[in-house]
Amino acid sequence: MAMWLRLVKIKGLAEWMKRLTLCGIAACFIGLCVGLSSCSETRSPASDVTLPQVWAQPAGGVFDRQPLSVTLVSTKAATIYYTLDGTPPSETSATYETPLVLSAPDVTLRFFAQDSEGNLSAQGVERYRRFPNAPRIALNTEQPLILGPKQRETIEWVCQQHCGRFRVAVGEGGADQDILVAEGEVVTGQGMQTLIDASQISMPQTRLWVHVTSNEGVHGAASLPLAIDRHPPLVRAWPAGGTYGKHVNVELMADEDATIHYTADGTEPTRDAAIYMEALRLSTDTTLRFLAVDRFGNVSSHGAEDYRIRKQAPTVSVQQFPGFRLDVRATLHFTWRSSQGGRYLLSANGQPLLRGRVERNKAVQSVIQGWSLKTPHSRLQLSVTNDEGHEGYISWHLDTESWERFTKASSLDTDATTAWHDIAASRIVLPVGPLATGHYETRYTSRGIAGQDRYAYIANTRGGLHIVDLDVPETPRPVGKLSMYGEPKALAKYGGYVYLAADASDIQIFDVSRPRAPRPVGQMRLAGRASAIAIAGQRAYVGTHEDGLYIYELSQPRHPGLLAHVPLAMPVMDLAATGTHVYVAGFSHGVAVIDITDAAAPTHLTTLSPDPLGRAVLGVAVHEQRLYVAADNLTVYDIRNAAEPSQLARLGLRSAYGLAAHGGYVYVAGQYQGLQIVDVTVPKPRLVSEVETANRAVRVMIRDHVAFVADVLGGLHLIDVSQPDRPTRICHLPKLGQIVDVWVDDGYAYLANRKGRRGRLLVVDVQPPAEAQVVGAYRNGSLTDVVLDGSLVYTLDAFGGLQVVDVSQPQYPTLLGTQLISGIAQGLALYSSYALAAAGAGDLHVIDVSQPHQPATVAHLDLDGESVDVALWQTYAYVAAGTAGIAVVDVSQPAEPHLIGYIQPHEDKPDTKVVRLAVGDGYLYASNTESQLLVFSLASPQQPQLQQRLTNPHGTLWALALHGHLLYTTTILKHLIVYDVSNPAQTQSLVEVRGGARDLAIVSRHLLMATESYRGRGGGLRVLDIHTLYAPDVESLGLAALRVPQASVQSLKVDAATHALASVTLRPQAWPGAYGRITYEVSNNGGDTWGQVLPGIPYHFSTSGSDLRWRAVLRGTPPLADPALYALQLTYELATAAPVK
């Protein structure tokens, strides 16, 4: 639908201005925006986003000595600001009210317009020179001239005095470079006509000049803005194609005044095709094709829509035409009906937006959020499928457009783009405060951070502990990682330990000497992702997805020693081991046979292909010189000569996966076939029985004539197989999450379990089997905090408790010990040789960590509220207890902590929670959910006194970090707020900087921020240099000194062009500052290459591309005014024009 805008009625210009106001059409030149294509970067969102257009009448030129009257004209009601001395105008400049009378001999007039919604025009510049006895030239129009690419226009003009020789040209006014149109002699009062042929003009925007030189040699000139419009119209159908239960009326619409041609027989339309005059009634299957030709001869691209009429289909109708354009920040409401009831689906470009059920002929109101449309050009489809399965649908096109460019949503927000977007003032300025220098991204949110020397230690929720080298802060480099958060794949038990293979966290070692309280005690490190494990004797064999087989020695079960690594070009799905050989199930690559007679020097003997069709090998088992292979069948090999196994038999079994051999039978976990029992005592194996497991059986283990079947979705099945031909289900434990492997030993079943992508170890008491029940579990939630003490790092897991990690070698962090604690652990602090953990619904746990391998809880204090953070001062612990306020605890005797009482700083608002704490120099700082920072004096530590309460406008402060006289605080996503606490009783906000975090730490000159994952971007580490400021000493920083000297901003793709771009002209509304400056660059290939551009000067691209982007670098010099960028307009020329028929 056309974007019709209210315009000032100016003869001959109204249609032209309609075209100018559409993003992607206007082009700028001196004093005016016209021509080929442009896109405007404007102020913050407003109900009216139409840019005012302003120009001068007459335009610049050379005139005689008579005072000259100049009128400034705007296309809409707006305030026009101007200067006459050549300096850039601003909102403090003179405002235009009446025609300007110019009497000086040389005047440079600069001007721009601003409407009531804050929309800014491009800045115009005109130069007026006056000489005695200069020829006086009058054009028949003072309005800008616009032509089509093949149009001709006759310009009438007259020389009124001091005439002589004339020259008409097109260009910027330079005689040598301009295109000559006509020349000759002109006499006083003689009317002249000059033909302008647009096909001879290549520039999309320029000027028409009429020069006259009198017989006395005095020069005069008049000019007229000229633009060549090569932009084709846009034409669309309403509704677009669809399936209807009866006839449909179709309207064709163009976005400007244009003639629309169409065909209804499927043939391509031309200018000779039928002209659209009124809605088309379609009652049979029709392919409608159409094009539009505007008044300048530009031809649109061809459109085509298919309409199908099906009597059984529901007819979907929208009550009122919803339009073809939607602001990306707006909401579209529309009402629709269906002639039949059924299920409906609203989708955009095939992606579902809304779905539900609709009743026959009942009005339905639907809503589309502009931001939910992921592309600028969407095709919406609203379909209804009736109960008989017949579908009817209506569709239409919808473009999203955003006139707000100076926001994070329309520009890159990275550490490389550091300029501050001042939304309230709609400008880009230098940031105030620390400058971001580096970034390290992780997959998940970082909740806690600590730093020491050159390393940062990040508690990354489900990503584990990340150790990052900050030797080069601009490029933080990961050096080590310890994760207990991988997706479980398999497990095995050896002695009192369970070894759990997880794809992203190596092999996790659990102490199960107390089966009801399993706890992690170590890890086996791998280069690849662990996928399978088998144990034979004192050796563990670990398979990976992409790095082959690892062999470990288990004489020290908590600290396995690596014996050998066997590279294999196959993903390991399962393993079977004997004393001399390992058999590797390698998916589509077959079965690898590895000789481990010398475990330190294993040998790859051969690879078997058990299935001629190359189907995936998923399971292997060995029993009495026989190898059993699951590959959509069961294949049996004689392995007495392991180097050359011989195939004995094959039995077709659909979906065979896991195997166990016992006695003369093989037990097959057949995925969707359940448990299948095969007799292998006969030459030709035969299936003797099956037991359904309802979902997907993947692994099986036999103990004491009981089959333990791990079903991915169906839980654990216990089946009596004492009579293999008549198996009987004993017990079923459903709803355990996804069970991917099982190991049974000493009356307990150990389950590798995952819920979502989080892993856990479950322990099931299976004595007696009929009464099996879960008795123990270790589940990891997410890391929530981290504290560093020398070469030890203490991490806190929301559900897994305290973990002690040795980081003396940062590349190889080693888990030393763990201690489970009840409740959701969230805050951690160290006091002497004790760790204090805030957890659960009001708990403080005191853990003795004097022996890092065996941390032990020595005290537990039950508090009111919800414990979320803890801070220490002298012998007192302060616990952020949610709505209970702040608990004060005496920990002078850690094994016997004593609750002194609570500080309730907001009794008038009982729902307000205290969430974060920091302590320093005798003061306690607390944040709450009322967006407040509370400052307490600890002169009497057992009775803190509230000194000050400060409110910030940005939300709850989730991180507090003290450094000298500065307190750094952040909201989760948006703001870093720095407070001056040199006088804590008079704490004041010093500066606010873009960027939030979950936690903060300071190492040397750098502020480390643990960042949140948000809208598809991972969390991780952000590094800010707190010394990249104007003050050399960070301790003496004041507000004036907190200005960053340089910052940059870069746009996302400017969605305007569909063809390759030849050139671009950039015109900013900016203030460079007294001694500052702003430099600009543009790219037409998405930022792969950049070219520096001067404002107002066309930049010609040397590369090919249509992905237009810009960036600006602001530089300032304090304490003088810093630069600011208010608005930006881009004008581009296409390398090729749209085809014209």
NURO-656028 format. One record per residue (C-alpha): x, y, z; residue in one letter. Coordinates in steps of 0.25 Angstrom, whole numbers, plus 5000, padded with zeros to 4 digits. Layout:
BEGIN
XYZA;...
REM end
This chain:
BEGIN
500050005000M;500550144997A;501150225008M;500350345006W;500750465014L;500150605017R;500950705008L;500950855007V;500250884993K;501350934984I;500950944969K;501650834961G;502450774974L;501450694982A;501650564974E;503150584975W;503050604990M;502250474991K;503450404985R;504450474993L;503950435007T;503950285004L;505250225010C;506050174999G;505650274989I;506150414992A;507550464989A;508250584994C;508950704988F;509150844992I;507950894999G;507050784995L;506750634996C;506350574982V;506650464973G;506950324972L;507050254985S;507350285000S;507050245014C;507050335025S;507550315039E;506650395048T;506350435062R;505550345072S;504250285069P;503050375066A;501650365061S;502050445049D;503450395043V;503350475030T;504550555028L;504350705025P;504950755012Q;505450895011V;506050974999W;506351124996A;505651204985Q;506351254977P;507551154978A;508951194978G;509551274967G;510251404963V;509351524963F;509451674961D;509651774973R;508151794976Q;507751734990P;507351594988L;506151534995S;506251384998V;505051295003T;505251165010L;504151065007V;503850935015S;502950825010T;502250815024K;502050905036A;503450915042A;504451015049T;505551055039I;506851085045Y;507951165037Y;509251235037T;509851335027L;511351325031D;511551185026G;511551115039T;510750995041P;509351025047P;508850965060S;507550975069E;508151105075T;508351175061S;507351275056A;505951225052T;505351265038Y;504051345039E;504051445027T;504851445014P;506351475016L;506851605009V;508351575005L;509151705003S;510551655005A;511351624993P;511651484996D;510751405005V;510751255008T;509351215014L;509251085022R;507951035027F;507150915032F;505750885037A;505250815049Q;503750775051D;502950765064S;503250615064E;504750645064G;504950595050N;506150665043L;506350705029S;507650695022A;508550815023Q;508450905011G;509551005006V;509351114995E;510451214991R;509951354986Y;510951444980R;510651594975R;511451674965F;511051814959P;510451804945N;510351654946A;509351594936P;507951574942R;507351434939I;505951384942A;505551244941L;504151204939N;504151124952T;504851124965E;504450984969Q;505350864968P;505250784955L;505150634954I;505150554942L;505050404938G;506250334932P;505750354918K;504950484919Q;505150614913R;504750744919E;504750884913T;505250994922I;504851144919E;505651254924W;505951404920V;507151494922C;506551624927Q;507751714926Q;509251724923H;509151604913C;510151544904G;510651404902R;509951284909F;510351144913R;509351044919V;510050924926A;509750814936V;510750794948G;511250864960E;511550994954G;512950974949G;513051014934A;514050904930D;513350784937Q;511950814934D;511150754923I;510850854912L;509350854908V;509350984899A;510051114897E;509951234888G;509551384888E;508351444896V;507751584896V;507051654906T;505651614908G;505751494899Q;504951374903G;505851254903M;505551104902Q;506550994906T;506250844904L;506850754916I;507050614911D;507150524924A;507750404916S;508950484914Q;509150514929I;509750404938S;509750464951M;508550434960P;508550574966Q;509250704961T;508850844956R;508350914944L;509151044942W;508851164933V;510151244931H;510151384923V;511351464921T;511051614917S;511651684906N;512551754916E;513051624921G;512251614934V;511751484938H;510351444944G;509751314947A;508451244952A;508251094956S;507150994958L;507250864966P;507150744956L;506950594959A;506850474950I;505850374956D;506150234953R;505450164964H;504350074960P;502950074966P;502549954975L;501249884972V;500549774980R;499249704981A;498249704992W;498049594996P;499249524991A;499049374986G;498349274994G;497249164994T;495849204995Y;494549134996G;493849234987K;494149354978H;495149454983V;495249604979N;496649654977V;497249794977E;498549834971L;499249954978M;500550034975A;501350114985D;501250234976E;500350294964D;500550184953A;499850114943T;499749964946I;499649854935H;499249714937Y;498849584931T;498049474937A;498449354927D;499849334933G;500549404922T;501549514925E;500949654925P;501549764916T;501149914914R;500149864904D;499449774915A;498049814921A;498049934930I;497549914944Y;496350004947M;495649934958E;495649814967A;495749674959L;494649564963R;495349434962L;494449314962S;495349204956T;496749164958D;497549284953T;499049324952T;499049474952L;500249544947R;500449694948F;501449814946L;501349964948A;501950084940V;502150214948D;502050354942R;503550354939F;503450234931G;504150144942N;503549994941V;503349914954S;503849774955S;502749674951H;501849614961G;501149484961A;500049424970E;499349294969D;497849284974Y;497149144975R;495749124977I;495348994985R;493848984989K;494248895001Q;495348995006A;494949095017P;494949245012T;495849335021V;495549475020S;496149595027V;495149705031Q;496049825028Q;497249835019F;498449835029P;499349905020G;500749865014F;501649935024R;501849925039L;502850005048D;503749905054V;503349955068R;501849955065A;500749855067T;499749815056L;498349785060H;497449715050F;496049645050T;495749525042W;494749415040R;494749275034S;493549215027S;493749085034Q;494349045047G;495648975049G;497148995053R;497749125049Y;499249165047L;499849305044L;501249295039S;502249395033A;503149335022N;502849195027G;503149225041Q;501949205051P;501449335058L;500149295064L;499249165064R;497949125070G;496549085067R;495449165061V;493949155060E;493149165048R;492849315044N;493349365058K;494149485058A;495649465062V;496549585066Q;498049555064S;499249635067V;500649635061I;501849705067Q;502749775057G;503949715064W;503449575062S;503649585047L;505149545045K;505249605031T;504949735025P;504049675015H;503049565020S;501949495013R;500849465023L;499949345022Q;498749325030L;498249175028S;497049095033V;496948945032T;495548895035N;495248765042D;495248685028E;496648735026G;496348835015H;497248965016E;496849105011G;497749225013Y;497949365010I;499349435009S;499949575008W;501249645008H;501649725020L;502949815020D;503549855034T;504349985034E;505050065045S;505250205044W;506050205057E;507450175054R;508250225066F;507850105075T;508549975079K;507549905071A;507949965058S;509449975060S;510549875065L;510649865080D;512049805082T;513349845089D;513849905076A;512649995076T;512750085088T;511950205085A;510850245095W;509450245089H;508650355096D;507250315093I;506650425101A;507350525093A;507450435080S;508950455078R;510250385078I;511250435087V;512550395094L;512350295105P;512650345119V;513450245128G;514350125125P;514550075111L;514249935106A;515549865101T;515249725100G;514149615100H;514149465102Y;512849395098E;512349275104T;511049195101R;510349215114Y;510149325124T;511349365133S;510849375148R;512149395155G;513549445153I;514849455160A;516249505155G;517649495159Q;518949535152D;518749515137R;517549415139Y;516049425140A;515249315146Y;513749315141I;512649235147A;511849205134N;510549145138T;510449015130R;511749045123G;512549015136G;513849085140L;514549165129H;515949215131I;516349325122V;517749385120D;517749545120L;519149565116D;518649635104V;517349695109P;516849735095E;516749585092T;516449505104P;516949355101R;516349235108P;517349145114V;516649045123G;515248995126K;514648905136L;513148865133S;512248765140M;511048805131Y;511248715119G;510148635113E;510348495118P;510548375108K;511048255116A;511548205129L;512348095136A;512648065150K;514048015156Y;514147995171G;513448105179G;513448205167Y;512548225155V;513148285142Y;512148365134L;512448405120A;511948535116A;512148595102D;512548735107A;513248705120S;514148595119D;513948475128I;513348515142Q;513748425154I;512748405165F;513048345179D;511848255181V;512448185194S;511148245200R;510148215188P;509148305194R;510048425194A;510848415181P;511848525179R;512848575168P;514248555172V;515048575159G;515148565144Q;515848495133M;516248595122R;516048565107L;516348645095A;515048605088G;513548595093R;513348465102A;512348375096S;512548225102A;513348155113I;513648015116A;514447965128I;515247825128A;516247795139G;516947915144Q;516747995131R;515748085126A;515448105111Y;514848235107V;514248265093G;514048405087T;513248465076H;514448515068E;515748475074D;515748325075G;516048235087L;516748265101Y;517248165110I;517448195125Y;518048115137E;517148115149L;518148075160S;517748215166Q;516348225163P;516148365166R;517348405158H;517448315146P;518648315138G;518648325123L;519348205116L;519048225101A;518248285091H;517748215078V;517348315067P;516148265059L;515348325048A;514048295053M;513048335064P;513048235076V;511648195079M;511948075088D;513147985094L;513347845098A;514747805104A;515447675108T;516747665114G;517447665101T;516547735091H;515547855090V;514447855080Y;513947995075V;512548025070A;512848135059G;511448165054F;511448165039S;512948125039H;512847985044G;513547925056V;514947945059A;515747835066V;516947885075I;517947795081D;518347845095I;519247735099T;520247845101D;519247955107A;520348055105A;520548025090A;519147985085P;519047935071T;517847955061H;517747815055L;516547825046T;515147885043T;513947805041L;512747845032S;511647755038P;510547815029D;510747815013P;509847945013L;510748015022G;509648035033R;510048095046A;510748015056V;510248055070L;510547945080G;511547835082V;511747715092A;512747605095V;512447475101H;513247345100E;514047365088Q;512847425081R;512647575076L;511247625075Y;510947745067V;509647835066A;509447905052A;508047895049D;508247745051N;509047655060L;510347605054T;511147495061V;512647475059Y;513647375063D;514847455069I;515747345073R;516647405063N;516347555066A;517247605054A;516347535045E;514947515051P;514047425043S;512547445042Q;511647335047L;510247385045A;509347505044R;507947525049L;507047635044G;506647725056L;506047865053R;506647975061S;507647885069A;508447975078Y;509047925091G;509447785094L;509747695106A;510147545105A;509947455116H;509847305116G;509447255102G;508647385099Y;508847525094V;507947625100Y;507647745090V;507147885094A;506447905081G;506048045082Q;504548055078Y;504447895078Q;504747895093G;505547775099L;505847665089Q;506447525094I;507247445084V;507647305085D;509147285080V;509347145084T;508847095070V;509647125057P;508547215052K;508147315064P;506647325066R;505847425073L;505147355085V;504347465092S;504147615092E;503747715103V;503147855100E;503747975107T;502748075101A;503848175097N;505348155092R;506148055099A;507648085096V;508448005107R;508347875115V;509147805126M;508847665132I;509047635146R;508547515154D;507547475143H;506947615143V;507047705130A;507247855133F;506747935121V;507048085120A;505948145112D;506248285107V;504848335110L;504248215117G;505148215130G;505748085135L;505147945133H;505447825141L;505147695134I;505247555139D;505947475129V;506247345137S;505347285126Q;505747355113P;504647305105D;503647355115R;504247485121P;503347555132T;503447705135R;503747725150I;503747875152C;503748005144H;504248135148L;503648235139P;503848395138K;505348395141L;505648485130G;506548425118Q;507248295123I;508448275113V;509248165120D;509148075132V;510147995141W;509747905152V;510647855163D;510547815178D;509047835178G;508947975172Y;508748025158A;509448145153Y;508748225142L;509348325133A;508248425132N;507948555125R;506848655127K;506848755115G;508348765113R;508748755128R;509348635133G;509248555146R;509548425152L;508348345158L;508548235168V;507448125169V;507348025180D;506947895173V;506947795185Q;505947735183P;505647765169P;504147775170A;504347895180E;505347975172A;505448115176Q;506248245174V;507148265186V;508248355182G;508548465171A;509548565168Y;509048675159R;509748795154N;508948925153G;509849035148S;511049105154L;510649235162T;511849285168D;513349275169V;514449315179V;515949315177L;516949285188D;518349265183G;518449145174S;517049095179L;515749135173V;514449115180Y;513149105171T;511749095175L;510749005168D;509249035170A;508948895173F;510348825173G;510848905185G;512348945187L;513448905178Q;514948925181V;515848935168V;517348945167D;517749045157V;519249045160S;519349005145Q;518249095138P;518249005126Q;517848885134Y;516948915145P;516748795154T;515448765163L;516048735177L;514748715185G;513248755186T;512248765197Q;510748755195L;509948865202I;508448875203S;507648975195G;507949065183I;509349115186A;509649255181Q;510649335189G;512049305194L;513049365203A;514349315209L;514749335224Y;516049275229S;515949125225S;514449125224Y;513549155212A;512149225215L;511049185205A;509749255204A;508749165199A;507249115199G;506149175206A;506949255217G;508149165219D;509649195223L;510549075221H;511949075228V;512948985221I;514348945226D;515248945214V;516548935221S;516648795214Q;516248835199P;516148685196H;515048665207Q;514248795209P;513248765220A;512048845226T;512248885240V;511048975242A;509749015237H;508949135241L;507449145237D;507149285234L;505849365230D;505649405216G;506449355204E;507949355205S;508549405192V;509849465195D;510849475207V;511949575210A;512949585222L;513549695231W;514449655242Q;513749545249T;512349565244Y;511649515232A;510549595225Y;509549515218V;508549575207A;507349505212A;506249555202G;505049605208T;505649585222A;506649695219G;508149665224I;508449565234A;509649595243V;510449465247V;511549455257D;512549355251V;513749375260S;513549225264Q;513149175250P;512749035255A;511749115264E;511149235256P;510249325264H;509149405258L;509149545264I;507949595257G;507349655244Y;507449795237I;506149835231Q;506449955223P;505049965216H;503949925226E;502950015218D;503149915206K;503149775212P;503249715198D;504549785195T;505749685194K;507249715197V;508049645186V;509449675186R;510549725196L;511949785197A;512849825208V;514049915209G;514650015218D;513650005229G;512450015221Y;511449915215L;510749945202Y;509449865198A;508549875186S;507049835186N;505949815176T;505449955178E;506649995169S;507350055181Q;508750055187L;508850055202L;510050105209V;510250055224F;511350095234S;512049975241L;512550065252A;511849965261S;511849835252P;510749765260Q;509849885257Q;510049945244P;509450085242Q;508850135229L;509550255224Q;508950275211Q;507950225201R;508150255186L;507150215174T;507650195160N;506650195148P;507150065141H;506749955150G;507249855161T;508749855163L;509249715162W;510749735164A;511549815173L;513049835173A;513949925181L;515249985176H;515850095183G;514950215184H;514050155173L;512850055175L;512549995161Y;511049945160T;510249885149T;508849845145T;508849705138I;508749755123L;508849905121K;509649995130H;510950005138L;510850115149I;512050165156V;511850225170Y;512850315177D;513050265191V;514250345195S;513250395206N;512250275207P;511250355215A;511150445203Q;511250345192T;510850405179Q;510650345165S;511850385157L;511650325143V;510750225135E;511250145124V;510550045114R;510649905118G;510249815129G;510749685136A;510349585146R;511649595154D;512949685154L;514349675158A;515549765157I;516949725153V;518049825152S;517549935142R;516349855137H;514949835141L;514449695138L;512949675135M;512249535135A;511149565125T;509749505122E;509349425110S;508349505103Y;507549495090R;508349395083G;509749445088R;510449365098G;510949415111G;512449415116G;513449525119L;513549675116R;514849745119V;514749895122L;516049975123D;515850075135I;517050145132H;516750185118T;516250315123L;516750455123Y;517250455138A;518550375139P;518250335154D;516950255155V;516850285169E;516650435166S;515650425156L;514550525155G;513350535146L;514050635136A;515250535135A;514350415132L;514150445117R;514750345107V;515550415096P;515050325085Q;513850235082A;513150175070S;511850135065V;511450045053Q;510150015047S;509449885043L;509049865029K;508349995023V;507149925016D;506950005004A;507649944992A;507349824983T;508449844973H;509949864974A;510350004979L;511150084971A;511350204980S;510850264993V;510750404999T;510750425014L;510150555020R;510150555035P;509550655045Q;510650665055A;511450755064W;512950725064P;513250795077G;514150915079A;515450825076Y;514850695073G;514450625060R;513650515054I;514150425043T;513250335034Y;513350215026E;512450135017V;512349995012S;511549925001N;511949785005N;511449765019G;512749825025G;513749735019D;514449855013T;514250005017W;514550135010G;514650275017Q;513650375012V;513550525013L;512150575017P;511450625004G;512450564995I;512050444987P;512850314990Y;513050224978H;513150074982F;514249984977S;513549864981T;512249804977S;511149784987G;509749834992S;509949815007D;510149965011L;510650005024R;511350125031W;512150155043R;512650275050A;513850305059V;513650415069L;514850475075R;514950585086G;515850665095T;515450705109P;515050785115P;514450855103L;513150805096A;513150665091D;512550635077P;511150585075A;510450515064L;508950545063Y;508450495049A;508950435037L;508550425023Q;509050335012L;508850354997T;509350244988Y;509350214973E;509150074967L;510150014958A;509049954950T;507650014948A;506349924948A;506049864934P;505049944926V;504149884916K;
REM end
